[in-house]
Amino acid sequence: MENLLNKGPKEGEMTKEIESKTAQIPSQVYLGLAITAMLASAVLKCAGHKHTALFVGQWVSPFLLFGVYNKIVKTQGHD
């Protein structure tokens, strides 16, 4: 009978451990990091460091995505 139940894929123990640790980080931290990266990029651009400003500016999206993932883990949990 167990074969008839669709249990779906399970998360690994390592994933659960990572999610339990990252769920402790407030969502405002990720937003703050994104805003800081934007400001740092603008300052670098004004200082004439064009390539470094572009590099730092690309950090904004991952920080925001980490924040969204963090929020999903907090509200939906895992397995």
Stockholm file with secondary structure:
# STOCKHOLM 1.0

chainA/1-79         MENLLNKGPKEGEMTKEIESKTAQIPSQVYLGLAITAMLASAVLKCAGHKHTALFVGQWVSPFLLFGVYNKIVKTQGHD
#=GR chainA/1-79 SS CGGGSCCCCCCCHHHHHHHHHHTTSCHHHHHHHHHHHHHHHHHHHHTTCHHHHHHHHTTHHHHHHHHHHHHHHHHHCCC
#=GC SS_cons        CGGGSCCCCCCCHHHHHHHHHHTTSCHHHHHHHHHHHHHHHHHHHHTTCHHHHHHHHTTHHHHHHHHHHHHHHHHHCCC
//
